[in-house]
Amino acid sequence: MLLQLDNINKNYIQGKMDVPVLHDISLNIEEGEYVAIMGPSGSGKSTLMNIIGCLDKPTSGSYILDGVEVAGMKDKELSKVRNKSIGFVFQNFNLLPRQSALQNVELPLQYAKVPRRERKPKCIEALTSVDLQDRMSFKPTQLSGGQKQRVAIARAMVNSPKILLADEPTGALDSKSGIQVMGLFEKLHNDGVTIIMITHAREIAEYADRIITIFDGRVTSDVINNNKIVAAYDSEAGDASTAVINNGNAAAINDSTLADSAMSDGMTADSTMSEKLQGIQTEDQLMTNDTDDSMVEKLYDIITDDSIEVPGKADNDSMVEQLYDIMSGDSIEAKDEMYGNTENLSEDIQNDDHAFDSEINGGEK
């Protein structure tokens, strides 16, 4: 057992009042697990993270980390445990603004008193592992949000800690950078790293193998995630993608704008394009309508949030394939005899508006 919490309680003193935040928290985490601790603001998840990360002490209860009781340790002892056993990734990166990426990654090694001649090779290896070998001399102000978070991950892992503890790791990132970070976490998990991720978002928790829910300072559920999302990022192509693992089956979802909220109902790798489109649930909730709708009608339905029919795959560059291309961000190669080019496609939308205008709004423009 890597981590064991038994009857952890945490109270804060405000004036003369004792304010309870955590109530009898008990949980075990094995080495190599990928766990998400999920809860809304004020649920106590950040307090629990601070205790797990040895940044705070419980008021009562037992915390055994890698076979050692740490709940009663003094601050200096906890500092050594943090440096040796825990790597931290924060929502806002917490990088030193005047230091280069390499110097930021080097910091934990300095605290660990690693000899200077050994530090640089370790830092180069860590930054290369997150695909930042060409950004080592860059300062944080010269990096994108996703690159900053990758520097933070390299810094967290440079000391080979037992646990990677991530607090809202995608909270300050765009969707593609978020998928990239989750892809790095998946790679680290596959390499045997224990990951504990704190989040308020269900769609982020779904990347973990196990989801622990906390509410009002109590663990309300602790379940295995049967709808795990696996993320991947191709740095050379610049494409982010995810796949939903549902009872052992995988379905690829190639659009990063959909992937953050993507869920699946039994999609498999062999599902047709139509089935995959129907299986993806976005805020617009793709549903079904008339199978004889024209391509223009289907595009209009997407724009107006009306339901659409996704028919079975047809021959000769079917409507479903073109619709899928649009939604997945792939290039649109419309047949000349059908649309000519994307400009003509736009004209078709305007010219064909009258064909279904009465159905949409009673004939009024």
PyMOL commands that set and color helices and strands:
alter all, ss='L'
color gray80, all
select helices_A, chain A and resi 45-52+75-85+101-111+116-129+140-142+145-157+175-190+202-205+256-259+273-279+295-303+319-328+342-351+353-361
alter helices_A, ss='H'
color red, helices_A
select strands_A, chain A and resi 3-14+17-29+34-38+60-65+68-69+86-89+163-167+194-199+210-215+218-224+227-234+239-246+249-253
alter strands_A, ss='S'
color yellow, strands_A
deselect
rebuild
show_as cartoon
